[in-house]
Amino acid sequence: MSNTEARHLLVIGIGAGDPDHLTLAAVKAIGRAQVFFVLGKGPEKNALTQLRRDMLDEHASGPYRVVEADDPWRDRTQDERSGYTTAVHDWRQRRADICERLIRDELAPGRCGAFLVWGDPSLYDSTLGILEDIKARGEVAFDHEVIPGISSVSALAARHRVNLNQVGRPVHITPGRRLAEGFPDDDDDADIVVMLDGHQTFRHLTGRGLWIYWGAYIGTPDEILVAGPLDEVSDHIQQVRAEARARHGWIMDTYLLRPGPVGTNG
């Protein structure tokens, strides 16, 4: 296959939910693609699919197609000891099967396709790893490039008007399931950003003198922000989180934990 026949893929970070989070590089990349691949998350998250379509309507510069497929189901009940890694591997393989089929059947050689990725493609997103898996299979030839986006982490800090780090301190980013296994003793002076925490691990960290900066649906009209001493606001966060999840059918939240009282930013 010659270079002129190669399929080209763009992995475009589109931000945490605010259409204005699109960078100029992302807008230019959207204008280059003729086919956009969307893996749906079920009817309760149709608003997220529609938001991506609205972005395309505003920024795509020529005729384009949107190709949708259902994201495969994933078992999220497993922990590290009871098969979490195996469950993720199985889900990624099934997701790779779908993406491989879409690239092969819906993107002609010589054309440009794109995946619109929430936040930044480099941070807790599977798209780049899945594309590498597909490449390793050797069945579909393509090249790809990555356009970074505004992550929910940076958006959280911006909405709370705080730095992610304090002077001379590290920042530790972790999924909630790892924090549930124990507070990182080797990072006892770190500020901790927690993502993908469906079990609200912060509930078990009261009594440590921590402050929390919490946000859900960041960058969308449904955004919720809570900040304060964890001991004082933990119950409130649990309440508003439960109410929001019941109202929308899903929730995506992120939070920053740091030793209190809040020190100097910078």
Secondary structure, DSSP 8 states (H G I E B T S, - for coil): --GGG-EEEEEEE-BSS-GGG--HHHHHHHHH-SEEEEEE--GGGHHHHHHHHHHHHHH--S--EEEEEE---------TTTTHHHHHHHHHHHHHHHHHHHHHHHS-TT-EEEEEESB-TTSS-SHHHHHHHHHHHTSS-EEEEEE----HHHHHHHHHT--SSBTT--EEEEEHHHHTT---GGGTTSEEEEES-TT-GGGGGTTS-EEEEEEESTTSTT-EEEEEEHHHHHHHHHHHHHHHHHHHS---EEEEEEESS---B-
